[in-house]
């Protein structure tokens, strides 16, 4: 089921967004600290890299339907981090983790909420149909 696969990918993306938030909370939301601390930068860069990698697992139909995020740019940033790691623009990474990641998390979370509602409705409908079958068999 493609929708379930997309939902699983979104849940992983949200998890990495949460890791970034936790890292920022641990080190502090201070650009100067970020710029000077390679552990801080590396921790967040790895999460951004993983998020970019995960976007390649989303179906094309999903990306077309949910075009509110620049999926191609997210993947491109992953490639920059993976292939030009020593040359990452610290300011751009900072802007990504403090500005873009919260938006991505909110966007993905809203899709997951809708998906969960649809899945619950589907389960309830299937249960209701089974109850009707059980009654008519008796």
ABEGO torsion letter per residue (X at the ends): XAAAAAAAAAAAAAAAAAAAAAAAAAAEBBAAAAAABAAAAAAAAAAAAAAAAAAAABBAAAAAABAABBAAAAAAAAAAAAAAAAABBAAAAAAAAAAAAAAAAAAAAAAAAAAAAAAAAAAAAAAAAAAAAAAAAX
